[in-house]
Each structure stands twice: as C-alpha cells, then as structure tokens.
Amino acid sequence: MRLSFILFVAFSFLALGAQGQQSQRFDRFELHRSVVYTTFLSPEIAAEYGIARGDFKAILTLSVRDVEMGETAGRPMLIKGETWDLIRGDTLEFKEIRENNATYYIADFEFIDREWRFFEFDFRPEGSEQTYHYKFKTQLWKQSEK
C-alpha cells in the first residue's frame, strides 16, 4: 500500500504541474512541496495513513534532497510549522513516511472554499546544521468527494 501512496504523490506532482509541485533551493538542499486535495486519495490509501477525505480537506506534502550529492529521493528532516486562513490557524502535524530510501512528510488540514491558505514552517535536513524558514500561500477550492 505504501508504494501506492508514493506513486500517487509522484503522479500528483506531474499531473498538477506548476500548480501542484513547487521547489525552492536552500544552499545545497532543494525543498519540494505540493498541496493535494484528499479526494484524490482512494479511501483505502487515506485510511492507511489516517487521512480524512472530504470536500474541504487537503494535504501538504514535503520532501527535501541534497542536490549537490545528486540525491533523487527525499531525506529525513526536522520540521515544524503552522497554517492559517483569514479566520483561524492550526499547527501542522507532520507524519513522516519512509519507503525504501525515500523520506517525505505529510500534514493534513481543512480549508475554506476559495480562501487563501498560508503556510509557514522551519525545517532542518539531516546532515545540515542550519534550520531554514519557508512560507507560501495557495488558494483552494471545494472538491467533490469521489
């Protein structure tokens, strides 16, 4: 089942193109992020990872790799962050997922239809002595549960 989730996330990155996946360079590290609607997950995959599916639910997926070492898979990192809209804010509860040599992180959250959602977090990749800060915003729309 885990391989199914990894393939789903990888496919989501490709299918959503520039809107789906974004990356940012921090010294030798490259952070990849994607926001995916939970309705894109099958009920079985969502249940395995403890993710509630719904019209106003999404997940943030993060992965960091060392570009200078030629890494293609994400490495472990320490991460903490928060998300908010114009009404309320929440601490992001990241789940670490390890599959073979890849490590990535997911955090689910709720959103308001057509509202801007803000994200801000600090992360320190394994092997780095520096903690990096990153923030972004994205607009989300209600999804019909499948």
Backbone as ProteinMPNN parsed JSONL, in Angstrom:
{"seq_chain_A": "MRLSFILFVAFSFLALGAQGQQSQRFDRFELHRSVVYTTFLSPEIAAEYGIARGDFKAILTLSVRDVEMGETAGRPMLIKGETWDLIRGDTLEFKEIRENNATYYIADFEFIDREWRFFEFDFRPEGSEQTYHYKFKTQLWKQSEK", "coords_chain_A": {"N_chain_A": [[0.815, -1.197, 0.0], [1.971, 1.235, 0.73], [3.686, 1.865, -1.363], [1.811, 2.485, -3.25], [0.865, 4.917, -2.275], [3.137, 6.539, -2.524], [3.459, 6.46, -5.298], [1.078, 7.707, -5.963], [1.511, 10.31, -4.921], [3.757, 11.077, -6.42], [2.628, 10.99, -8.992], [0.716, 12.969, -8.669], [2.327, 15.215, -8.429], [3.282, 15.389, -11.049], [0.895, 15.491, -12.574], [-0.402, 17.802, -11.678], [1.321, 19.742, -12.371], [2.866, 22.936, -12.6], [1.252, 24.158, -10.7], [0.844, 22.142, -8.873], [3.276, 21.053, -7.769], [5.974, 22.631, -6.21], [9.261, 23.963, -5.945], [12.094, 24.925, -3.996], [15.29, 26.274, -3.545], [17.668, 25.879, -0.987], [20.614, 26.676, 0.011], [22.563, 23.879, -0.398], [20.413, 22.238, -0.503], [17.228, 21.158, -1.752], [13.927, 21.936, -1.487], [10.875, 20.359, -1.914], [7.454, 20.881, -2.476], [3.958, 20.18, -2.245], [0.491, 20.648, -2.553], [-2.309, 18.769, -2.108], [-5.587, 17.751, -2.852], [-7.607, 15.847, -0.634], [-9.574, 14.255, -1.684], [-8.508, 13.166, -3.919], [-7.192, 10.959, -3.075], [-7.537, 7.436, -2.723], [-10.11, 5.78, -0.807], [-8.972, 3.644, 0.637], [-6.178, 4.135, 0.728], [-6.184, 6.615, 2.047], [-7.26, 5.812, 4.523], [-5.244, 4.076, 5.438], [-3.187, 5.861, 6.025], [-4.333, 7.437, 7.895], [-5.8, 9.674, 7.099], [-8.385, 11.915, 6.751], [-10.824, 12.072, 4.3], [-12.413, 14.588, 2.281], [-14.54, 17.292, 1.112], [-13.458, 19.759, 1.828], [-10.813, 19.349, 2.579], [-7.297, 18.87, 2.583], [-3.882, 17.879, 1.817], [-0.574, 18.7, 2.728], [2.424, 18.029, 1.219], [5.8, 17.356, 1.728], [9.229, 17.27, 0.802], [12.74, 16.923, 0.996], [15.89, 17.226, -0.568], [19.388, 16.587, -1.093], [20.945, 18.357, -3.364], [23.544, 18.748, -4.309], [24.781, 16.363, -3.701], [23.575, 14.767, -5.472], [21.194, 13.517, -4.865], [18.12, 11.839, -5.394], [15.968, 11.043, -3.994], [13.957, 11.932, -1.174], [15.261, 13.089, 1.982], [15.494, 12.504, 5.562], [14.209, 14.991, 7.874], [14.006, 17.555, 10.377], [11.05, 19.148, 11.275], [8.716, 21.772, 11.725], [5.665, 23.579, 11.846], [3.04, 25.861, 10.784], [-0.339, 26.609, 9.707], [-2.74, 28.808, 8.266], [-5.791, 30.68, 7.671], [-7.89, 33.45, 6.827], [-9.508, 33.362, 9.016], [-8.871, 31.36, 10.983], [-6.153, 29.56, 12.606], [-3.797, 26.8, 12.586], [-1.588, 24.405, 14.06], [0.67, 22.545, 12.156], [0.602, 19.086, 11.884], [2.939, 16.957, 11.223], [3.446, 13.916, 9.474], [5.84, 11.47, 9.218], [6.95, 9.679, 6.44], [8.484, 6.829, 5.352], [9.908, 5.098, 2.738], [11.625, 2.621, 1.293], [14.54, 4.144, 0.272], [13.56, 6.686, 0.416], [12.281, 9.569, 2.071], [9.584, 11.407, 3.199], [7.175, 13.962, 4.085], [3.921, 14.468, 5.375], [1.067, 16.515, 5.992], [-2.165, 16.935, 7.044], [-4.982, 19.138, 6.537], [-7.737, 21.44, 6.98], [-9.74, 23.573, 4.869], [-11.195, 26.699, 3.71], [-13.55, 27.259, 1.198], [-12.302, 28.728, -1.719], [-10.687, 30.463, -0.353], [-7.61, 32.045, 0.607], [-4.858, 30.144, 1.703], [-2.361, 30.031, 4.094], [1.002, 29.064, 4.734], [3.664, 28.281, 6.893], [6.842, 27.332, 7.87], [9.616, 25.805, 9.631], [12.537, 24.014, 8.857], [15.033, 21.462, 9.132], [17.262, 19.764, 7.343], [18.478, 16.387, 7.528], [21.873, 16.039, 8.283], [22.505, 18.671, 8.01], [23.499, 21.664, 9.63], [22.058, 23.874, 9.753], [18.946, 25.53, 10.191], [16.182, 26.112, 8.16], [13.858, 28.553, 6.931], [10.586, 28.785, 5.63], [7.866, 30.022, 3.712], [4.618, 30.157, 2.22], [1.72, 30.75, 0.139], [-1.493, 29.571, -0.93], [-4.363, 29.157, -2.992], [-7.403, 27.483, -2.48], [-10.065, 25.3, -3.578], [-13.385, 24.045, -3.074], [-13.825, 20.549, -3.222], [-15.4, 17.822, -4.815], [-16.183, 14.913, -3.134], [-15.06, 11.718, -4.037]], "CA_chain_A": [[0.0, 0.0, 0.0], [2.802, 2.435, 0.793], [4.156, 2.165, -2.7], [0.685, 3.131, -3.916], [0.817, 6.308, -1.853], [4.269, 7.217, -3.154], [3.125, 6.635, -6.709], [0.038, 8.732, -6.019], [2.124, 11.614, -4.698], [4.578, 11.365, -7.594], [1.715, 11.283, -10.091], [0.096, 14.269, -8.386], [3.305, 16.236, -8.777], [3.312, 15.509, -12.502], [-0.41, 15.842, -13.109], [-0.779, 19.152, -11.32], [2.273, 20.641, -12.996], [3.413, 24.047, -11.826], [0.395, 24.434, -9.557], [0.888, 21.047, -7.922], [4.543, 20.933, -7.061], [6.876, 23.768, -6.255], [10.512, 23.669, -5.258], [12.885, 26.085, -3.599], [16.648, 25.89, -3.18], [18.227, 26.404, 0.261], [22.014, 26.236, -0.05], [22.702, 22.667, -1.221], [19.178, 21.46, -0.395], [16.066, 21.567, -2.535], [12.674, 21.569, -0.84], [9.742, 20.175, -2.821], [6.178, 20.928, -1.767], [2.76, 20.001, -3.041], [-0.777, 20.615, -1.836], [-3.167, 17.845, -2.846], [-6.908, 17.525, -2.257], [-7.731, 14.482, -0.109], [-10.498, 13.482, -2.524], [-7.697, 12.475, -4.916], [-6.746, 9.7, -2.47], [-8.557, 6.394, -2.604], [-10.469, 5.591, 0.603], [-8.05, 2.687, 1.262], [-4.906, 4.822, 0.998], [-6.453, 7.611, 3.088], [-7.421, 5.1, 5.803], [-3.946, 3.556, 5.871], [-2.37, 6.946, 6.551], [-5.103, 8.192, 8.873], [-6.19, 10.944, 6.496], [-9.82, 12.047, 6.498], [-11.136, 12.639, 2.99], [-13.559, 15.481, 2.313], [-14.601, 18.398, 0.152], [-12.687, 20.896, 2.31], [-9.62, 18.8, 3.219], [-6.152, 18.709, 1.686], [-2.631, 17.536, 2.49], [0.68, 19.309, 2.309], [3.472, 17.02, 1.102], [7.12, 17.977, 1.674], [10.392, 16.411, 0.653], [13.959, 17.706, 0.796], [17.006, 16.402, -1.038], [20.681, 17.245, -1.233], [21.186, 18.452, -4.801], [24.974, 18.621, -4.589], [25.135, 14.948, -3.608], [22.865, 14.072, -6.539], [20.076, 12.738, -4.336], [16.84, 11.907, -6.094], [14.933, 10.72, -3.001], [13.95, 12.82, -0.019], [15.978, 12.67, 3.18], [14.816, 12.916, 6.798], [14.415, 16.356, 8.341], [13.205, 18.04, 11.491], [10.152, 20.151, 10.704], [7.557, 22.219, 12.491], [5.069, 24.697, 11.137], [1.641, 26.187, 11.002], [-1.118, 27.047, 8.566], [-3.864, 29.648, 8.67], [-6.523, 31.446, 6.679], [-8.259, 34.737, 7.424], [-10.35, 33.143, 10.191], [-8.257, 30.563, 12.049], [-4.86, 28.955, 12.332], [-3.544, 25.495, 13.18], [-0.248, 23.836, 13.982], [0.733, 21.404, 11.234], [1.041, 17.823, 12.473], [3.581, 16.225, 10.136], [3.68, 12.476, 9.57], [6.99, 11.063, 8.41], [6.734, 8.455, 5.669], [9.723, 6.291, 4.786], [9.702, 3.994, 1.806], [12.956, 2.331, 0.748], [15.488, 5.193, 0.673], [12.891, 7.989, 0.353], [11.577, 10.06, 3.251], [8.837, 12.623, 2.959], [6.319, 14.359, 5.196], [2.593, 14.929, 5.004], [0.247, 17.118, 7.038], [-3.489, 17.238, 6.513], [-5.591, 20.356, 7.069], [-9.017, 21.84, 6.395], [-9.692, 24.899, 4.266], [-12.449, 27.346, 3.348], [-13.66, 27.366, -0.263], [-11.796, 29.909, -2.427], [-9.922, 31.302, 0.57], [-6.165, 31.851, 0.581], [-4.323, 29.381, 2.827], [-0.967, 30.408, 4.314], [1.822, 28.035, 5.366], [4.969, 28.767, 7.331], [7.499, 26.289, 8.642], [11.063, 25.715, 9.758], [12.995, 22.642, 8.655], [16.473, 21.216, 9.135], [17.538, 18.46, 6.733], [19.505, 15.546, 8.143], [23.194, 16.348, 7.74], [22.682, 20.121, 7.975], [23.498, 22.321, 10.934], [21.232, 25.069, 9.616], [17.491, 25.427, 10.079], [15.694, 27.018, 7.132], [12.493, 29.058, 7.116], [9.884, 28.857, 4.343], [6.442, 30.311, 3.779], [3.947, 30.323, 0.939], [0.266, 30.753, 0.209], [-2.158, 28.964, -2.073], [-5.818, 29.26, -2.946], [-8.012, 26.166, -2.628], [-11.484, 25.268, -3.879], [-14.139, 22.873, -2.648], [-13.733, 19.396, -4.1], [-16.446, 16.822, -4.598], [-15.61, 13.648, -2.709], [-15.31, 10.652, -5.009]], "C_chain_A": [[0.861, 1.264, 0.0], [3.308, 2.827, -0.581], [3.051, 2.858, -3.483], [0.618, 4.601, -3.547], [1.947, 7.098, -2.501], [3.987, 7.454, -4.628], [2.048, 7.696, -6.883], [0.647, 10.123, -5.898], [2.968, 12.001, -5.91], [3.708, 11.73, -8.792], [1.067, 12.649, -9.905], [1.045, 15.401, -8.742], [3.301, 16.475, -10.284], [1.995, 16.027, -13.058], [-0.791, 17.283, -12.824], [0.201, 20.191, -11.84], [2.759, 21.73, -12.067], [2.552, 24.381, -10.616], [0.551, 23.37, -8.485], [2.164, 20.984, -7.113], [5.362, 22.191, -7.267], [8.162, 23.346, -5.565], [11.261, 24.971, -5.013], [14.245, 25.59, -3.138], [17.064, 26.62, -1.909], [19.642, 25.865, 0.361], [22.093, 24.998, -0.936], [21.428, 21.82, -1.245], [18.069, 22.049, -1.264], [14.817, 21.02, -1.853], [11.587, 21.477, -1.9], [8.467, 20.169, -1.998], [5.04, 20.749, -2.756], [1.559, 20.028, -2.114], [-1.739, 19.815, -2.709], [-4.491, 17.695, -2.116], [-7.017, 16.076, -1.808], [-8.691, 13.627, -0.931], [-9.756, 12.783, -3.658], [-7.194, 11.132, -4.401], [-7.882, 8.677, -2.498], [-8.91, 6.241, -1.13], [-9.504, 4.651, 1.331], [-6.725, 3.346, 1.634], [-5.097, 5.849, 2.11], [-6.562, 6.942, 4.456], [-6.087, 4.595, 6.318], [-3.087, 4.633, 6.519], [-3.12, 7.827, 7.546], [-5.526, 9.563, 8.381], [-7.691, 10.932, 6.226], [-10.018, 12.704, 5.135], [-12.334, 13.576, 3.13], [-13.423, 16.632, 1.342], [-13.71, 19.583, 0.537], [-11.429, 20.439, 3.054], [-8.525, 18.598, 2.163], [-4.949, 18.266, 2.507], [-1.487, 18.325, 1.871], [1.711, 18.185, 2.311], [4.804, 17.735, 0.918], [8.208, 16.925, 1.548], [11.604, 17.312, 0.433], [15.075, 16.761, 0.364], [18.257, 17.258, -1.166], [21.047, 17.217, -2.715], [22.652, 18.217, -5.133], [25.451, 17.179, -4.497], [24.418, 14.124, -4.677], [21.702, 13.219, -6.049], [18.829, 12.934, -5.188], [15.68, 11.62, -5.149], [15.072, 11.664, -1.817], [14.684, 12.227, 1.169], [15.209, 13.116, 4.418], [15.127, 14.369, 7.143], [13.588, 16.586, 9.602], [12.338, 19.154, 10.932], [9.041, 20.493, 11.677], [6.996, 23.447, 11.773], [3.616, 24.902, 11.472], [0.989, 26.623, 9.698], [-2.286, 27.873, 9.078], [-4.554, 30.227, 7.449], [-6.916, 32.759, 7.347], [-9.083, 34.596, 8.7], [-9.627, 32.421, 11.319], [-6.918, 29.986, 11.602], [-4.706, 27.646, 13.066], [-2.062, 25.16, 13.083], [-0.308, 22.654, 13.023], [1.292, 20.195, 11.973], [1.616, 16.964, 11.347], [3.731, 14.747, 10.464], [4.856, 12.161, 8.653], [6.669, 9.745, 7.721], [8.067, 8.055, 5.049], [9.397, 5.085, 3.929], [11.019, 3.777, 1.075], [13.913, 3.424, 1.195], [14.861, 6.588, 0.645], [12.183, 8.311, 1.668], [10.848, 11.328, 2.851], [7.832, 12.808, 4.08], [4.979, 14.849, 4.665], [1.911, 15.527, 6.231], [-1.104, 17.445, 6.421], [-4.072, 18.46, 7.213], [-6.933, 20.587, 6.38], [-8.88, 23.245, 5.834], [-11.103, 25.409, 3.991], [-12.437, 27.545, 1.835], [-13.222, 28.739, -0.767], [-11.003, 30.872, -1.55], [-8.428, 31.037, 0.383], [-5.744, 31.123, 1.847], [-2.837, 29.699, 2.909], [-0.253, 29.29, 5.066], [3.16, 28.662, 5.728], [5.601, 27.667, 8.179], [9.005, 26.442, 8.632], [11.448, 24.26, 9.572], [14.515, 22.588, 8.662], [16.714, 19.836, 8.567], [18.604, 17.692, 7.514], [20.835, 15.854, 7.47], [23.47, 17.843, 7.649], [22.688, 20.658, 9.4], [22.596, 23.553, 10.923], [19.749, 24.708, 9.526], [17.044, 26.5, 9.091], [14.245, 27.389, 7.405], [11.851, 29.19, 5.731], [8.425, 29.186, 4.576], [5.897, 30.496, 2.369], [2.446, 30.39, 1.174], [-0.279, 30.117, -1.056], [-3.656, 29.12, -1.904], [-6.398, 27.895, -3.266], [-9.518, 26.293, -2.85], [-12.109, 23.985, -3.399], [-14.012, 21.782, -3.7], [-14.887, 18.46, -3.811], [-15.78, 15.507, -4.262], [-16.022, 12.563, -3.686], [-15.532, 9.348, -4.322]], "O_chain_A": [[0.519, 2.25, -0.653], [3.349, 4.012, -0.915], [3.333, 3.733, -4.302], [0.346, 5.445, -4.401], [1.73, 8.213, -2.976], [4.253, 8.538, -5.146], [2.089, 8.487, -7.825], [0.33, 11.013, -6.687], [2.896, 13.139, -6.374], [4.016, 12.671, -9.523], [0.89, 13.396, -10.867], [0.628, 16.422, -9.289], [3.314, 17.618, -10.74], [1.984, 16.908, -13.918], [-1.441, 17.923, -13.65], [-0.062, 21.391, -11.757], [3.033, 21.485, -10.892], [3.075, 24.844, -9.602], [0.405, 23.668, -7.299], [2.119, 20.873, -5.888], [5.428, 22.737, -8.368], [8.15, 22.47, -4.699], [11.086, 25.964, -5.718], [14.337, 24.594, -2.419], [16.844, 27.823, -1.769], [19.844, 24.717, 0.755], [21.727, 25.06, -2.11], [21.373, 20.8, -1.932], [17.987, 23.259, -1.476], [14.668, 19.813, -1.667], [11.398, 22.403, -2.689], [8.402, 19.53, -0.947], [5.139, 21.111, -3.928], [1.61, 19.486, -1.01], [-1.956, 20.131, -3.879], [-4.516, 17.529, -0.896], [-6.572, 15.172, -2.515], [-8.624, 12.399, -0.877], [-10.316, 11.894, -4.298], [-6.813, 10.264, -5.187], [-9.048, 9.028, -2.316], [-8.079, 6.547, -0.275], [-9.244, 4.841, 2.519], [-6.211, 3.137, 2.733], [-4.268, 5.946, 3.015], [-6.019, 7.447, 5.438], [-5.821, 4.674, 7.517], [-2.342, 4.353, 7.459], [-2.597, 8.85, 7.988], [-5.601, 10.51, 9.164], [-8.2, 10.038, 5.55], [-9.451, 13.76, 4.855], [-13.177, 13.378, 4.004], [-12.344, 16.91, 0.82], [-13.26, 20.328, -0.334], [-11.025, 21.06, 4.037], [-8.79, 18.213, 1.025], [-4.987, 18.274, 3.737], [-1.447, 18.576, 0.667], [1.85, 17.47, 3.304], [4.933, 18.61, 0.062], [8.114, 15.836, 2.115], [11.506, 18.342, -0.235], [15.188, 15.642, 0.865], [18.191, 18.477, -1.323], [21.414, 16.171, -3.25], [22.97, 17.56, -6.124], [26.427, 16.81, -5.15], [24.632, 12.916, -4.775], [21.272, 12.298, -6.744], [18.526, 14.039, -5.638], [14.531, 11.922, -5.47], [16.166, 12.133, -1.502], [14.724, 11.008, 1.341], [14.364, 14.008, 4.335], [16.165, 14.907, 6.758], [12.6, 15.896, 9.852], [12.827, 20.012, 10.197], [8.497, 19.626, 12.361], [7.73, 24.238, 11.181], [3.041, 24.218, 12.32], [1.663, 26.958, 8.723], [-2.765, 27.662, 10.192], [-3.998, 30.264, 6.351], [-6.313, 33.134, 8.352], [-9.335, 35.583, 9.391], [-9.744, 32.81, 12.48], [-6.595, 29.931, 10.415], [-5.396, 27.397, 14.055], [-1.375, 25.575, 12.151], [-1.241, 21.853, 13.079], [2.34, 20.282, 12.613], [0.871, 16.321, 10.607], [4.093, 14.375, 11.58], [4.87, 12.53, 7.479], [6.174, 8.809, 8.349], [8.694, 8.828, 4.324], [8.693, 4.171, 4.356], [11.475, 4.644, 0.329], [14.086, 3.62, 2.398], [15.568, 7.578, 0.834], [11.571, 7.444, 2.291], [11.431, 12.22, 2.235], [7.653, 11.927, 4.921], [4.906, 15.544, 3.653], [2.149, 15.1, 7.36], [-1.185, 18.141, 5.409], [-3.7, 18.775, 8.344], [-7.22, 20.004, 5.335], [-8.02, 24.015, 6.261], [-12.073, 24.652, 4.033], [-11.426, 27.953, 1.265], [-13.705, 29.772, -0.303], [-10.687, 31.983, -1.977], [-8.033, 29.923, 0.037], [-6.215, 31.444, 2.938], [-2.133, 29.644, 1.9], [-0.842, 28.645, 5.935], [3.715, 29.463, 4.976], [4.97, 27.138, 9.094], [9.589, 27.099, 7.77], [10.764, 23.366, 10.071], [15.192, 23.532, 8.257], [16.41, 18.836, 9.218], [19.516, 18.286, 8.088], [20.921, 15.922, 6.244], [24.564, 18.242, 7.249], [21.966, 20.162, 10.266], [22.395, 24.195, 11.954], [19.358, 23.733, 8.884], [17.471, 27.652, 9.175], [13.503, 26.631, 8.03], [12.488, 29.648, 4.782], [7.813, 28.693, 5.523], [6.603, 30.926, 1.456], [1.965, 30.119, 2.274], [0.365, 30.117, -2.105], [-4.154, 29.205, -0.782], [-5.955, 27.224, -4.199], [-10.159, 27.237, -2.39], [-11.444, 22.952, -3.322], [-14.081, 22.042, -4.901], [-15.303, 18.327, -2.66], [-14.918, 15.032, -5.0], [-17.176, 12.491, -4.109], [-15.758, 8.333, -4.982]]}, "name": "protein", "num_of_chains": 1, "seq": "MRLSFILFVAFSFLALGAQGQQSQRFDRFELHRSVVYTTFLSPEIAAEYGIARGDFKAILTLSVRDVEMGETAGRPMLIKGETWDLIRGDTLEFKEIRENNATYYIADFEFIDREWRFFEFDFRPEGSEQTYHYKFKTQLWKQSEK"}
